[in-house]
Amino acid sequence: MNILWWLIVGLVAGWLTGRIMGGGHGFLMDIIIGLIGAMAGGFIMNLLGFSSQGGMIYTILVALLGAVVLTWIYRKVAGTRRTA
């Protein structure tokens, strides 16, 4: 059941990131970006001194933060720009 929650968080965070950053990357890639974003967001929040415990909404927001930062860095490094 724990893996199912991770997939749901990854899907929601990846989908929201696609909407915020201007275009998704497909169903599977959105989940992957969301899951990696969750790890990156957790790391960022830990560095800032925030608790790593919270409910589903908190977890999705942290994953969203990480996924947006991850997407922004990727686009800067790759030099790709998306227009809405």
C-alpha positions in Angstrom: 0.0 0.0 0.0 2.9 2.3 0.7 4.1 2.1 -2.9 0.6 3.0 -4.1 0.8 6.2 -2.0 4.2 7.1 -3.5 2.8 6.6 -7.0 -0.2 8.8 -6.2 2.0 11.5 -4.8 4.4 11.3 -7.7 1.5 11.4 -10.2 -0.1 14.4 -8.6 3.2 16.3 -8.1 4.3 15.5 -11.7 1.0 16.6 -13.2 0.9 19.8 -11.2 4.5 20.5 -12.2 3.6 20.0 -15.9 0.8 22.6 -15.4 3.0 25.1 -13.6 6.0 24.8 -15.8 4.2 24.7 -19.1 3.5 21.2 -20.4 3.7 17.7 -19.1 6.0 14.9 -20.2 3.5 12.1 -20.4 1.9 9.9 -17.8 5.0 7.8 -16.8 7.5 10.6 -17.0 5.2 12.9 -14.9 5.2 10.1 -12.2 9.0 9.8 -12.3 9.5 13.6 -12.1 7.1 13.7 -9.2 8.8 10.9 -7.3 12.3 12.3 -7.9 10.9 15.7 -7.0 9.5 14.3 -3.7 13.1 13.2 -2.8 14.5 16.5 -3.8 11.8 18.4 -2.0 12.3 16.4 1.1 16.1 17.1 0.9 15.4 20.9 0.4 12.9 21.0 3.3 15.4 19.1 5.6 18.1 21.6 4.7 15.8 24.4 5.6 15.0 22.8 9.0 11.4 21.7 8.3 10.0 18.5 9.7 9.9 15.5 7.3 6.5 14.4 8.7 3.2 15.6 7.5 0.0 14.5 5.9 -0.8 13.8 2.3 -1.2 17.5 1.3 2.1 18.4 2.9 3.8 15.5 1.1 2.3 16.6 -2.3 3.4 20.2 -1.7 6.9 19.1 -0.8 7.0 16.8 -3.9 5.7 19.7 -6.0 8.4 22.1 -4.7 11.1 19.5 -5.5 9.7 18.7 -9.0 9.4 22.3 -10.0 13.0 23.0 -8.9 14.1 19.8 -10.6 12.3 20.8 -13.9 13.7 24.3 -13.7 17.3 23.1 -13.2 16.9 20.6 -16.1 15.6 23.2 -18.5 18.5 25.6 -17.5 21.1 22.8 -18.1 19.5 21.4 -21.2 18.8 24.9 -22.6 15.3 23.9 -23.7 12.5 26.4 -23.4 8.8 25.8 -23.5 6.3 28.3 -24.6 2.8 28.1 -23.3 
